[in-house]
Amino acid sequence: MAAQDAQNGGSENGSPKVVKFTALKPQLFVEAPKGNDAVLFYKAAFGAEEVSRVMHPKRKAEQEQPLILSAELKLGSTVFLVSDLTEDSSAPVKGGLTAGVYCLETEDVDAAVANAVTAGAVADGEIGEGGEDACCGGRVGKVKDPYGNVWLICSPAKKCADVEA
């Protein structure tokens, strides 16, 4: 066991133990108080399922709009978090949005792009064969959600192999 620890970056003399992670959950911050709108958008655009929600503990007054501290959404086998951006958020950028680029795989790129646009996303270019923007090199469509995030919607890797064959 000690030899295996040494091989994995640890050592027999008490160096840090190798830690195995079970998940990576990206966190998307949206301008407060649009967190709930974002959750509804991801459900409508991509069929995300809300797993849980934690409201911001400092927003208890009846006159204040409740803010989402963390809404956990499941999309396929992936989980991501949506949070309202507040002054005390853990976002790396304060006072602004932290947009990202996310890749979604689907068998039906055309329908996925159409659903996202219907829900409020903006298509960026035409759906076509992958290039530098492609997640896997297959068919890809690009949309920008109302919160500044770019979603690359592409065919799965197996489809890419079929195209190349």
Number of C-alpha atoms within 10 A of each C-alpha: 7 12 10 12 16 17 12 12 11 17 16 14 8 10 11 12 13 14 8 6 6 5 8 9 12 14 18 22 31 25 16 17 16 19 24 17 13 22 21 16 20 22 18 16 20 16 17 20 17 18 12 11 15 12 15 15 10 10 13 12 8 7 7 9 11 19 22 25 20 20 23 20 22 19 15 13 5 13 18 18 20 23 30 26 26 20 10 7 14 12 18 10 11 13 12 13 19 18 15 14 12 13 16 19 19 18 14 13 22 18 11 20 25 16 16 25 16 12 18 16 24 17 18 13 9 11 16 15 16 17 12 7 14 19 20 20 20 24 25 27 26 26 23 19 21 16 20 16 19 20 21 22 27 32 25 20 15 12 17 17 12 9 12 9 6
